[in-house]
Amino acid sequence: MAISTDFKRSAYLQERDDIVIPLVTLSHPDLSNPIRVAYNHDNIVSRGETYIGTYFGINLPIDDPETAPRANLEIDNVDQAIVRAVRGITSPVSVTIEVIRTTAPDFLEVSYEGLEMKNVSYDAKTVTGDLTYESFLEEPYPQARFDPARFPGAF
């Protein structure tokens, strides 16, 4: 996804009027409504959806060629609805991370879709989980076996 010229221009200014805000959406078939949070003190409305203003942290994966990349998401447990929602879920939760600017909250600067949150745990303060992409390393390659029955012209 290309970053807008306005975003780049704003990022290099010493003083700026707009603020960059990351948004996280957690969705799952078992949830009646997706959980939407914004890294902000106040709630944010973007594209007609309200994101709850709270602290969250995303710990990026380490650069290790021996292991699959794995990030970690930690959300402050400001609303017990988050814990109630994830408590009964046994399969991975879909996660979308988006970045907006306060001067243009309906325009997505960056969007990361297709993440899954696994190993969800929670306590009185935080809800945490591991973020992963679907692993293509475990898929068989090539998909088909080259044998005389399937590819007679190759033999």
N, C-alpha and C positions, 0 to 999 in steps of 0.2 A: 504494500500500500504506500503510495507516495504521500509525503508530508507537504502540506500547503506552503506556499511562499510566505503567507502572513505568519504562519507558525515559526518558520525559520527566521524571519525578520524579527519577530517578537523575542525569540530565544536569545538573540545576540544583543538586545538592548540592555543598557545598564538599569534603566527604570522602565517599567511597562505597566500598562493599565489592566491587562488581562492576566489570568492565572491559569496554569495548566492543571487540569483535574482528571485523575484516573477514575474510571467507573468499572465496577465489577458486577456481572449478572450471573447468579447461580440458578440453574433451571434443572428440572427433573420431572418425569411423568407423574411421580407421586406428589409433587408440590402443586397446590391449587393455583398459586401465582409465583412467578420467579422472584427471587430475593435480589434486590438491587441496592448496592451501596456505592457511595461516592467518598473519595478522600477529601473531606471538607467539613467545616464546622456546621454548616447549614445544609438542609436538603437541597438537591439540585433537580431541576426539571430539564430533561433532554429528550427531544423527539417525542414529547407527550408523556413520557414515563418519569415518575418521581424516584430518585435515588436517595436513600437515607444517608445523611451526612455522618460519617464515623471514621475512625482510624482503621486502616488495614495496612499490612505489610506484605510485600512479595519478595521472598528470598530467591534470588536467581540461582540456577544450577551451577555447579562447579564444572570447570573444563577438564574432564577426565575421559580419555578415549576408551577406557575399559568399561565404563558404565553408561547406561542410557541417561540422558539429561532429565533431571527431576527438580522442579522448583517447589516452593512451599508458600501457601497463602495463609495468612493469619488475620482474622477479623475480630475487632473488639466486640465483645458480647454485650452490646448496648441494648439490644432488644431480644427478649426471651423467645420471640417468634423464630429467630434464626436457629436456636437450639431445638425448639419444638419441631421445626421443619426438617432438620437433618438427623434427628434422633432415630426415626424409623426407617431411614433410607439405607438399603444394603448394597445397592449398585452405585457406580460412579455418578457424580453430579457433573453436569455440563457447565463449563465456565467460559465466559466471554469477558475479555479485558479490553476496554476502550479508553481513549484519551480525547478530551475535549478542551476547549478554551472557554473561559467565562464570558468573553465577548461574543462568542458564536457557539452556544451550547448545543445547538442542533446539528452542527457539522462535526463529523468524526475525523479527527486528525490521524489516529492510528486505531486499528482494531485487530485483536488476536482472538480468533474463534477456534473451536475444535479442541479446546483444552478439557481435560477431565480431572476432577478432584476426587482422590481416593484416600483411604486411611484417615477419615475424618475423626477428629477427637475434639472434645470441648471441656471447658471447666467454667467456673464462675466469671472469669475474665475474658477468655478468648475462645474462638472456634478456629481450628487449624486443620489443614489437609495438604496432601501432596498433589501438585499439579503436574500432569503429564500430557503429552500428545500421544495419539495412537502410535504404537510402536510398529514401524514397517520392517524392523530388523528381524522380527519373528515370523514374517510371512515367507512362504516357500518361494524360492526363485530358482529357475523359472517356474511359472505357474503350471505348465504342462510338461510332461515327460516326453522326451523325443524318442519314440520307439516306432518300429515298423507299422504297427496298427494305426497310430494317429498320424504319422508323417511318412507315408510309403515312398514319396518322391525323394526323401532325404537318404534312402538306403539303396 
